[in-house]
Amino acid sequence: MKTATVWRALCACSLLFTATSVSRAAAITTAAQWDSAMVGYYGANFVPVKSQNYLPDQDTFAWTGFMWIEAYVAMAQCTGDAKYMATSKEIIDYEISKRDDKRFTTLTPEYWTAPTYYLYYNGVPAKGWRRLGGNGLGEISQLIDGRICESIILWCELARRGFPQYASAVTGYLPLVKETLDMHLPSLKDIQTTQLIPSGHYYTHTLAAKAFRYWRDETTGGAPASPTPVTWSGITPMNHNCTFARAMLGYDSLTGTTTYKTNIQGIINYYLNSLDSTRPTIAVWQYAPLDNLAANHNKLEDVNHAAVTLSLIEEAYRIGGYGITTSHVSRLVQTFNLFYNPTAKDVDNFIDGSGTVQGSGPQTASIGTKSWLWLSQFDPTIATKVRATYNQYFTVNNSAQALSAWANLFYWDSLIAGTAAFDDTSIAATRPLYNDTVNRLLYPYSVQTTSTEVTTGSPPEGTKHTRIDYTITSPTGSASTVYSLSPAEDILVWGGIKITYKNSGPAAWSLLLMDGTTAMTATLPAQATYATRTLRWSDFTNTAAVNKSAITKLRISTTGSPVGSTGQFFFDDVKLIP
């Protein structure tokens, strides 16, 4: 019932790696060289995927599309040049135009496997990208939709960080991504502790985990009796789950929500439960830990597909709070050094160093993905090894995989050297201004208030918070505390501020950010119990008049309260957010 799907998933990456002999045979170490290689291989004004008229029906659409977008994002990260963002945006716009619900009015031929709704309502195009299965009929899968959504998210994350001219594009893309993600969520199921672990596989039911199941298909199941979602019992491979979860993770980060947090954690736990506990110094897992299909039985994860999985694991580490620790990263570093062959400068097929030596094939080429190169910040020899491999095997290669790797290498070499335009900070990274370990709110200056750091009263973050006591004695009814920020904060690189607070007494309050002479102001509505409020810069007034690159003061104030009014304002966990 899923043989065609699995076969295509296994073969997808290798089908994309093709080399063309042309008159280019030099290592790429600069942006100019990368640009020149692209023109030499493909000509001027080339837009990958779009210029090639690729369609989702073939694997090249999703897989090379991801590789090209990763390449252009890496070049933009390294140089700060918006031209790379512009080209990759063209790829994204083309891909979105080919989503089934935008490409077709009535779908033909019908899907053979897809979310059940689209099997029941034959001809209705899905909010995803079909590919043609081995039987010639269309299939909608978490893998392909995850790959495309993840690549869109990667672009949006960098756009949000450093290319404000694309703010409206990010705003437009995110609801489209959410439509695709939500379409597949009914196939994400809890992994029960009674779940059968195939013979010879390693998996422990330590953490509460989730994984996608294959959508019910019509090959053996026939047409569904209703549109109610139905899945088979088979659990999809690890990389299918992780690319989809990485898209969910990026969506939450970009929207400042926890829409998918529980689902993301469940899939991360699926990975953690799948690590071979008998080899605690390296990270080894199987391609499909809980799938008993013959094609996946006792199959270790290969180096190429592991790169797909690692994108989620590494971003979860960067954000924190998902259970991925420095120890897990260290195990991945050791895994790389285990499967890499320093003499031949190639890799073994599987991540535990087993399998056949790969030479110049796609497994070896895959170490140039961002996911594997990301580890070079913990072991700089990894970047050195990858460059040595590419210098030896891939100086003449026009594949998306190779050219993406050259771009990634250029970025990571530049990052290690300190010359990259953007560091590798996660879009979900925050800048704390006040919590248990950080206090940037210094030297309080109080008007009809007192500011005191206290450990009583159930602080929501850690063990301490700040209490402002106020007594109104002035006819103006105002009271405030002003905190100094030294050095000044550049809030242009951030999207807003979060503050957790509560207050008693009659007054609503205001939060002001000041450049020394001018203030931008947002309202803090009264709330009797602790709750977190997110304030985007658009929630503030007078933002245009403020020098947002040099904020020197944060002020919490109230006005208009009657003389004699008293009360308290508590706050905790104040931070700048993307």
Buried (B, 14 or more C-beta within 10 A) or exposed (E): BBBBBBEBBBEBBBBBBBBEEEEBEEBBBEBEBBBBBBEEBBEEEEBBBBBBEBBBBBBBBBBBBBBBBBBBBBBBBBBBEBEBBBBBBBBBBBBBEBBBBEBBEEBEEBBBBBBBBBBBEBEBBBBBBBBBBEBEBBBBBBBBBBBBBBBBBBBBBBBBBBBEEBEEBBEEBBEBBBBBBEBBBBBBBEBEEEBEEBEEBBBEBEBBBBBBBBBBBBBEBEEBEEBEBBBBEBBBBBBBBBBBBBBBBBBBBBBBEEBBBEBBBBBBBBBBBBBBEEBEEBBBBBBBBBBBBEBBBEBBBBBBBBBBBBBBBBBBBBBEEBBBEEEBBBBBBBBBBBBBBEEBBBBBBBBBBEBEEBEBBBBBBBBBBBBBBBBBBEBEBBBEBBBBBBBBBBBBBBBBBBBBBBBBBBBBBBBBEEEBBBEBEBBBBBBBBBBBEEBBBEEBEBBBBEBEEEEEBEBBBEEBBBBBBBBBEEEEBBBBBBBBBEEBBBBEBBBBBBBBBBBEBBBBBBBBBBBEEEBBBBBBEBEEEBEEBEBEBEBBEEBEEBBBEBBBBBBBBBBEBEEEBBBBBBBBBBBBBB
